């Protein structure tokens, strides 16, 4: 997991809504105005590091989550009485842990497993001990005896205090070790979603994700995002959800990986019969294999990869000719047009860029499609355009259109 963004933030706002789907909802608000410029500058590099690290290692509820520009975060409570931790929302990993910047606090509900944790992310390595404890996601959304890591050493995650892992259970294999022998333990541990289902907290193991873009350069208070545990919030959709099975192609199959075809304008990006990639809330931007990126770059006059912002720099006179970047999933087109490919112009300076350019969120992955690895990752900036459904019950991923508002391209 490659998020290394630094920013300051206020207490997160949690609310619970009753929906026809029965989902428990958590809302989020952006805190962009206080974001350190490193949040922006690390987005491309952090996304590549994350991609590389992915290869190494009864009711329902809606919960608020916070747009930190380059990552989404939420507040969880651990223990009873609960200590609150601000954690990154990550569908690209499956372990839940705390302690990066605020120590894990034991209470009467804390049970030591006698095991250690050792997990590698793009941002660093997490070392510590494994516990079972009560985890509170929202009022009425409480999970007991949840596996929770207590980090004793976690660098590269500040100011976040941990991660809530919402990826497939299989990715927890060999993440804990015997503290006596030092050997990793073969086998998986139940995720937050697994235990929520087993304990009757949710009716179905489905996660709905609604991300929304930040508008302007000082939007730091309005609630704009939401996780739905155990269902879908239909009020955030436009039309139906398009579902596609998780891919069988390794290594994308280890995660929320799917098969899809990519195009830029009328030009195919890659081999239609073999493209596979990952849908990942923990990746900031859209990263595509280098040979696909070269096609994208060559099609935009004067465009180049910018080492300062680590985004794609585009001259102003080329913006009007930008074409659609389209992801075809089960035959349905999911489009990033010129507006949704570009960093809003009023965020250029904070991103480390200059006024006389525009910057695209589509960036190189760090390897070619011939590598035998996955070909792309659809990260947070893609998911700000489309509602995502991670459906463990049916082993599939869904996407739907949203009615989010984006600033016009000027």
C-alpha positions as CSV (number, residue, x, y, z in Angstrom):
1,X,0.0,0.0,0.0
2,X,1.7,3.1,-1.2
3,X,0.0,6.0,0.5
4,X,2.6,8.3,2.1
5,X,0.6,11.6,2.1
6,X,1.1,14.0,5.0
7,X,-1.8,16.3,6.1
8,X,-3.4,17.6,9.2
9,X,-7.1,17.0,10.0
10,X,-9.8,17.6,12.6
11,X,-12.0,15.0,14.3
12,X,-14.0,12.9,11.8
13,X,-17.8,13.2,11.8
14,X,-19.7,9.9,12.1
15,X,-23.4,9.5,11.3
16,X,-25.8,6.6,10.8
17,X,-28.5,6.5,8.2
18,X,-31.4,4.1,7.7
19,X,-31.5,3.0,4.1
20,X,-33.9,0.9,2.0
21,X,-30.9,-1.4,1.3
22,X,-30.4,-2.0,5.0
23,X,-26.8,-0.8,4.7
24,X,-25.0,0.9,7.5
25,X,-23.5,4.2,6.2
26,X,-20.4,6.1,7.1
27,X,-20.1,9.7,5.6
28,X,-16.9,11.6,5.0
29,X,-15.8,15.2,4.6
30,X,-12.8,16.6,2.8
31,X,-10.0,18.5,4.6
32,X,-8.1,19.7,1.6
33,X,-7.4,23.2,2.8
34,X,-4.9,21.9,5.5
35,X,-3.2,19.3,3.3
36,X,0.6,19.5,3.1
37,X,1.9,19.8,-0.4
38,X,3.6,16.4,0.0
39,X,0.1,14.9,-0.3
40,X,0.0,16.0,-3.9
41,X,3.7,15.5,-4.8
42,X,3.7,11.9,-3.7
43,X,0.5,10.8,-5.5
44,X,2.1,9.3,-8.6
45,X,5.2,7.8,-6.9
46,X,3.1,6.5,-4.0
47,X,0.8,4.8,-6.4
48,X,3.6,3.1,-8.2
49,X,5.2,2.0,-4.9
50,X,1.8,0.7,-3.8
51,X,1.4,-1.3,-7.0
52,X,4.8,-2.8,-6.5
53,X,4.0,-3.6,-2.9
54,X,0.8,-5.4,-3.9
55,X,3.0,-8.0,-5.5
56,X,5.1,-8.5,-2.3
57,X,2.8,-9.1,0.2
58,X,-28.4,-8.5,10.4
59,X,-28.4,-5.0,9.4
60,X,-26.0,-2.8,7.4
61,X,-24.5,0.6,7.9
62,X,-23.2,3.7,6.3
63,X,-20.1,5.3,7.7
64,X,-18.5,8.8,7.0
65,X,-15.1,8.9,5.4
66,X,-12.8,11.9,4.9
67,X,-11.3,13.0,1.6
68,X,-7.7,13.8,2.3
69,X,-7.0,14.6,-1.4
70,X,-4.7,11.6,-1.9
71,X,-6.4,9.2,0.4
72,X,-9.7,8.6,2.2
73,X,-9.8,8.1,5.9
74,X,-12.3,7.2,8.6
75,X,-12.4,7.0,12.4
76,X,-12.7,3.6,14.1
77,X,-12.9,2.8,17.8
78,X,-10.8,-0.1,19.2
79,X,-11.5,-1.6,22.7
80,X,-14.1,-0.8,25.3
81,X,-14.1,2.0,26.2
82,X,-12.9,2.7,22.7
83,X,-9.9,4.6,21.7
84,X,-10.5,6.3,18.3
85,X,-8.0,6.0,15.5
86,X,-8.0,7.7,12.1
87,X,-7.2,4.9,9.5
88,X,-6.8,4.7,5.8
89,X,-9.6,3.0,3.9
90,X,-7.9,0.3,1.8
91,X,-9.5,-2.3,-0.5
92,X,-6.0,-3.2,-1.6
93,X,-5.0,-4.9,1.7
94,X,-6.9,-7.0,4.2
95,X,-5.4,-6.6,7.6
96,X,-6.7,-4.0,10.1
97,X,-4.2,-2.4,12.4
98,X,-3.5,0.7,14.4
99,X,-0.6,2.3,16.3
100,X,1.3,4.2,13.6
101,X,1.1,7.5,15.4
102,X,-1.0,6.7,18.5
103,X,-0.3,3.6,20.5
104,X,-2.8,0.8,20.7
105,X,-4.6,1.0,24.1
106,X,-5.6,-2.3,25.7
107,X,-8.9,-2.6,27.6
108,X,-10.9,-5.5,29.1
109,X,-11.9,-6.6,25.6
110,X,-8.3,-7.0,24.4
111,X,-7.1,-10.6,24.0
112,X,-3.5,-11.3,23.0
113,X,-3.1,-14.0,20.3
114,X,0.6,-14.4,21.2
115,X,1.5,-13.7,17.5
116,X,3.3,-10.9,15.7
117,X,2.4,-9.0,12.5
118,X,4.8,-8.2,9.7
119,X,3.1,-6.5,6.7
120,X,4.9,-4.8,3.8
121,X,3.2,-1.8,2.1
122,X,4.5,0.7,-0.5
123,X,4.8,3.2,2.3
124,X,6.8,1.0,4.6
125,X,6.7,-2.1,6.8
126,X,4.4,-2.6,9.8
127,X,5.7,-4.7,12.7
128,X,3.9,-5.4,16.0
129,X,1.7,-7.8,17.8
130,X,-1.7,-9.3,16.9
131,X,-4.7,-9.0,19.2
132,X,-8.4,-9.7,19.2
133,X,-10.5,-6.7,20.2
134,X,-13.8,-4.9,19.8
135,X,-13.9,-2.6,16.7
136,X,-16.5,0.1,16.4
137,X,-17.1,1.5,12.9
138,X,-20.2,3.5,13.8
139,X,-23.1,3.5,16.3
140,X,-24.7,0.1,16.0
141,X,-21.9,-1.2,13.8
142,X,-19.7,-3.0,16.4
143,X,-17.5,-6.1,15.7
144,X,-16.3,-8.3,18.5
145,X,-13.1,-10.3,18.7
146,X,-11.7,-8.7,15.5
147,X,-8.1,-9.5,14.6
148,X,-6.3,-6.2,15.0
149,X,-2.6,-5.4,14.7
150,X,-0.9,-3.2,17.2
151,X,2.0,-1.6,15.5
152,X,5.2,-1.1,17.4
153,X,7.1,0.0,14.3
154,X,5.3,1.7,11.4
155,X,7.0,4.3,9.3
156,X,5.7,6.2,6.3
157,X,2.0,6.4,7.4
158,X,1.8,9.6,9.4
159,X,-0.5,11.4,10.1
160,X,-2.7,8.3,9.7
161,X,-2.9,5.9,12.7
162,X,-3.5,2.7,10.8
163,X,-5.4,0.9,8.1
164,X,-8.8,-0.7,7.8
165,X,-8.2,-3.6,5.4
166,X,-11.2,-4.2,3.1
167,X,-9.6,-6.5,0.6
168,X,-10.2,-10.2,0.0
169,X,-9.5,-12.5,3.0
170,X,-6.9,-14.5,1.0
171,X,-4.6,-11.5,1.2
172,X,-4.2,-12.0,5.0
173,X,-2.3,-15.3,4.5
174,X,1.1,-15.3,6.1
175,X,0.8,-11.8,7.6
176,X,1.2,-13.0,11.2
177,X,4.0,-15.0,12.7
178,X,4.9,-17.1,15.7
179,X,6.8,-14.9,18.0
180,X,8.8,-17.8,19.5
181,X,10.0,-19.3,16.2
182,X,9.8,-16.2,14.0
183,X,8.1,-18.2,11.3
184,X,5.1,-17.0,9.4
185,X,1.8,-18.9,9.9
186,X,0.2,-20.3,6.9
187,X,-3.5,-19.5,6.8
188,X,-5.8,-16.5,6.8
189,X,-7.4,-14.4,9.5
190,X,-11.0,-13.1,9.3
191,X,-11.3,-9.5,8.0
192,X,-13.6,-6.8,9.4
193,X,-16.2,-7.7,6.7
194,X,-15.9,-11.4,7.4
195,X,-16.6,-10.9,11.1
196,X,-19.4,-8.4,10.5
197,X,-21.2,-11.0,8.5
198,X,-20.5,-13.9,10.9
199,X,-21.7,-11.9,13.8
200,X,-24.9,-10.7,12.1
201,X,-23.9,-7.1,12.0
202,X,-24.5,-7.0,8.2
203,X,-26.8,-9.2,6.1
204,X,-24.5,-9.7,3.2
205,X,-20.7,-9.3,2.7
206,X,-21.0,-6.3,0.3
207,X,-19.2,-3.0,0.6
208,X,-20.4,0.1,-1.2
209,X,-17.9,3.0,-1.7
210,X,-18.9,6.5,-2.6
211,X,-16.0,8.9,-3.1
212,X,-16.5,12.5,-4.2
213,X,-14.0,15.1,-5.6
214,X,-12.8,18.1,-3.7
215,X,-13.8,21.3,-5.4
216,X,-11.7,24.4,-4.9
217,X,-8.5,24.7,-2.9
218,X,-9.9,25.2,0.6
219,X,-12.8,22.7,1.0
220,X,-12.2,21.3,4.4
221,X,-15.6,20.9,6.1
222,X,-18.4,19.4,4.0
223,X,-19.3,15.7,4.2
224,X,-18.7,14.2,0.8
225,X,-18.0,10.5,0.9
226,X,-19.5,7.3,2.4
227,X,-18.9,3.6,3.0
228,X,-21.9,1.4,3.1
229,X,-21.3,-1.8,5.0
230,X,-23.6,-4.7,3.9
231,X,-25.3,-3.1,0.9
232,X,-25.6,-0.2,-1.6
233,X,-26.8,3.3,-1.1
234,X,-29.1,3.7,-4.1
235,X,-29.4,7.4,-3.5
236,X,-25.8,7.8,-4.7
237,X,-26.2,6.0,-8.0
238,X,-27.4,7.0,-11.4
239,X,-28.7,4.0,-13.2
240,X,-27.8,0.3,-12.5
241,X,-24.6,-1.2,-11.2
242,X,-22.5,-3.1,-13.8
243,X,-20.9,-6.2,-12.3
244,X,-18.0,-8.2,-13.5
245,X,-16.4,-11.3,-11.9
246,X,-13.1,-11.1,-10.1
247,X,-10.3,-12.0,-12.6
248,X,-8.6,-15.4,-12.6
249,X,-5.4,-13.8,-13.8
250,X,-2.6,-13.7,-11.3
251,X,-1.5,-11.5,-9.6
252,X,-4.6,-9.3,-10.0
253,X,-6.7,-12.2,-8.8
254,X,-5.1,-11.8,-5.3
255,X,-7.0,-8.5,-4.9
256,X,-10.2,-6.9,-6.2
257,X,-8.9,-7.6,-9.7
258,X,-11.0,-7.6,-12.8
259,X,-10.6,-7.9,-16.6
260,X,-11.3,-4.8,-18.6
261,X,-10.3,-3.1,-21.9
262,X,-8.9,0.4,-22.0
263,X,-8.9,3.0,-24.7
264,X,-7.8,6.6,-25.2
265,X,-10.1,8.1,-27.8
266,X,-10.4,5.4,-30.4
267,X,-7.0,3.9,-29.7
268,X,-6.9,0.6,-27.7
269,X,-4.5,0.5,-24.8
270,X,-3.2,-3.0,-24.7
271,X,-4.4,-6.4,-25.8
272,X,-8.2,-6.7,-25.5
273,X,-8.0,-10.4,-24.6
274,X,-5.6,-10.2,-21.7
275,X,-6.0,-6.8,-19.8
276,X,-6.4,-7.2,-16.1
277,X,-6.0,-4.8,-13.2
278,X,-7.1,-3.8,-9.7
279,X,-9.8,-1.5,-8.3
280,X,-8.2,0.0,-5.2
281,X,-9.3,2.7,-2.8
282,X,-5.8,2.9,-1.4
283,X,-4.2,4.0,-4.6
284,X,-4.4,7.8,-5.2
285,X,-4.5,8.0,-9.1
286,X,-4.9,5.9,-12.2
287,X,-1.7,4.0,-13.0
288,X,-1.3,2.1,-16.2
289,X,1.5,-0.1,-17.6
290,X,4.4,1.9,-19.1
291,X,3.8,0.8,-22.7
292,X,0.1,1.8,-22.4
293,X,1.1,5.1,-20.8
294,X,3.5,5.8,-23.7
295,X,0.5,5.6,-26.1
296,X,-1.5,8.0,-23.9
297,X,1.4,10.4,-23.7
298,X,2.2,10.4,-27.4
299,X,-1.4,11.2,-28.2
300,X,-1.3,14.5,-26.3
301,X,0.9,17.2,-27.9
302,X,3.6,18.4,-25.6
303,X,2.6,16.2,-22.7
304,X,5.3,14.8,-20.4
305,X,5.7,13.0,-17.1
306,X,6.4,15.7,-14.5
307,X,8.9,14.7,-11.8
308,X,7.7,17.4,-9.4
309,X,4.0,16.7,-9.2
310,X,4.6,13.1,-10.4
311,X,1.5,13.6,-12.6
312,X,1.3,14.0,-16.4
313,X,1.9,17.7,-17.4
314,X,-0.2,18.9,-20.3
315,X,0.2,22.3,-22.1
316,X,-2.8,24.5,-22.0
317,X,-3.2,24.5,-25.7
318,X,-3.5,20.7,-25.7
319,X,-6.3,20.6,-23.1
320,X,-9.1,21.3,-25.6
321,X,-8.1,18.3,-27.7
322,X,-8.0,15.8,-24.8
323,X,-10.0,12.6,-25.6
324,X,-11.8,10.2,-23.3
325,X,-9.9,7.7,-21.3
326,X,-12.4,4.8,-21.2
327,X,-12.5,1.5,-19.2
328,X,-14.8,-1.1,-20.7
329,X,-16.1,-3.4,-18.0
330,X,-18.5,-6.2,-19.1
331,X,-18.9,-4.2,-22.3
332,X,-20.0,-1.0,-20.4
333,X,-17.9,2.1,-20.9
334,X,-16.7,4.0,-17.8
335,X,-15.3,7.3,-19.0
336,X,-12.8,9.8,-17.6
337,X,-13.3,12.8,-19.8
338,X,-11.1,15.8,-19.9
339,X,-12.6,17.2,-16.7
340,X,-12.1,14.0,-14.7
341,X,-8.6,13.3,-16.0
342,X,-7.3,16.6,-14.8
343,X,-6.3,18.1,-11.5
344,X,-8.5,21.2,-11.0
345,X,-6.5,24.2,-12.1
346,X,-6.9,26.0,-8.8
347,X,-5.1,23.1,-7.1
348,X,-2.0,23.4,-9.3
349,X,0.2,25.4,-7.0
350,X,-0.6,23.3,-3.9
351,X,0.3,20.3,-5.9
352,X,3.7,21.7,-6.6
353,X,2.8,22.5,-10.2
354,X,2.7,25.7,-12.2
355,X,-0.2,27.9,-13.3
356,X,0.6,27.6,-17.1
357,X,0.0,23.8,-17.2
358,X,-2.7,21.3,-16.5
359,X,-2.0,17.9,-14.8
360,X,-3.5,14.5,-15.6
361,X,-4.1,11.8,-12.9
362,X,-3.2,9.1,-15.4
363,X,0.4,8.1,-14.7
364,X,2.9,5.2,-15.4
365,X,2.9,2.0,-13.4
366,X,6.6,1.1,-13.5
367,X,6.4,-2.0,-15.7
368,X,5.1,-3.1,-19.1
369,X,2.2,-5.3,-20.0
370,X,4.8,-8.0,-21.0
371,X,5.9,-8.3,-17.4
372,X,3.2,-10.8,-16.6
373,X,2.0,-8.6,-13.8
374,X,-1.3,-6.6,-13.7
375,X,-1.7,-3.9,-16.3
376,X,-3.4,-1.0,-14.4
377,X,-4.8,0.1,-11.1
378,X,-8.0,2.2,-10.9
379,X,-7.5,4.3,-7.8
380,X,-9.2,7.0,-5.8
381,X,-9.5,9.6,-8.7
382,X,-11.3,7.1,-10.8
383,X,-13.6,6.2,-7.9
384,X,-14.5,9.8,-7.4
385,X,-16.3,9.5,-10.7
386,X,-18.0,6.1,-10.1
387,X,-19.7,4.3,-7.2
388,X,-17.9,1.0,-6.5
389,X,-19.3,-2.2,-5.0
390,X,-17.0,-4.9,-3.6
391,X,-19.1,-8.0,-3.4
392,X,-17.5,-10.9,-1.6
393,X,-20.7,-12.8,-1.5
394,X,-20.7,-13.2,-5.3
395,X,-17.0,-12.7,-5.9
396,X,-17.5,-9.7,-8.1
397,X,-16.9,-6.0,-8.5
398,X,-19.5,-3.5,-9.5
399,X,-19.4,0.1,-10.8
400,X,-22.2,2.6,-11.4
401,X,-22.4,6.2,-12.5
402,X,-22.8,9.0,-9.9
403,X,-24.2,12.5,-10.1
404,X,-21.0,14.1,-8.7
405,X,-20.2,17.7,-9.9
406,X,-16.8,18.5,-11.4
407,X,-15.3,21.8,-12.2
408,X,-15.3,22.7,-15.9
409,X,-12.1,22.6,-18.0
410,X,-11.0,26.1,-18.8
